Amino acid sequence: VWLGAALRECAGVVQVWPSEANFMLVEFDDAAAAFAKACAAGLLVRDVRAQSGLERALRITVGTPEQNRRLVGALR
């Protein structure tokens, strides 16, 4: 719950899709920039932009609390 709410507050996040799994689908204004920020922070996210309809999305796996904080910090 915290991660989804925190991601919704990040600049450039268009939508955080509802999920009951251990990952979230997040749509960004600029998914390439968000992907680069996550990678620069040493975090792995799945780039799903090649899939039809997901051109601006990344799949983010829910990590440890520390990893989740690093991700949100990198995207802010």
Backbone hydrogen bonds, N-H to C=O, Kabsch-Sander energy under -0.5 kcal/mol:
donor,donor_aa,acceptor,acceptor_aa,energy
5,A,1,V,-2.1
6,A,2,W,-2.8
7,L,3,L,-2.7
8,R,4,G,-2.1
9,E,5,A,-0.9
9,E,6,A,-0.5
10,C,7,L,-1.6
13,V,10,C,-1.7
14,V,12,G,-0.6
14,V,27,E,-2.9
15,Q,27,E,-1.5
17,W,15,Q,-0.6
17,W,25,L,-2.7
24,M,60,I,-3.0
26,V,24,M,-0.6
26,V,58,L,-2.7
27,E,15,Q,-3.1
28,F,56,R,-3.3
29,D,12,G,-3.1
34,A,30,D,-1.9
35,F,31,A,-2.6
36,A,32,A,-2.2
37,K,33,A,-2.3
38,A,34,A,-2.3
39,C,35,F,-2.4
40,A,36,A,-2.5
41,A,37,K,-1.3
42,G,39,C,-1.9
43,L,38,A,-2.6
45,V,43,L,-0.5
46,R,59,R,-2.5
47,D,45,V,-0.6
48,V,46,R,-0.8
48,V,57,A,-0.8
51,Q,48,V,-1.9
54,L,51,Q,-2.3
57,A,54,L,-2.1
58,L,26,V,-2.3
59,R,46,R,-2.7
60,I,24,M,-3.3
60,I,58,L,-0.6
61,T,59,R,-0.6
62,V,22,N,-2.9
68,N,64,T,-2.8
69,R,65,P,-2.2
70,R,66,E,-2.2
71,L,67,Q,-2.4
72,V,68,N,-2.4
73,G,69,R,-2.6
74,A,70,R,-2.5
75,L,71,L,-2.1
76,R,72,V,-1.5
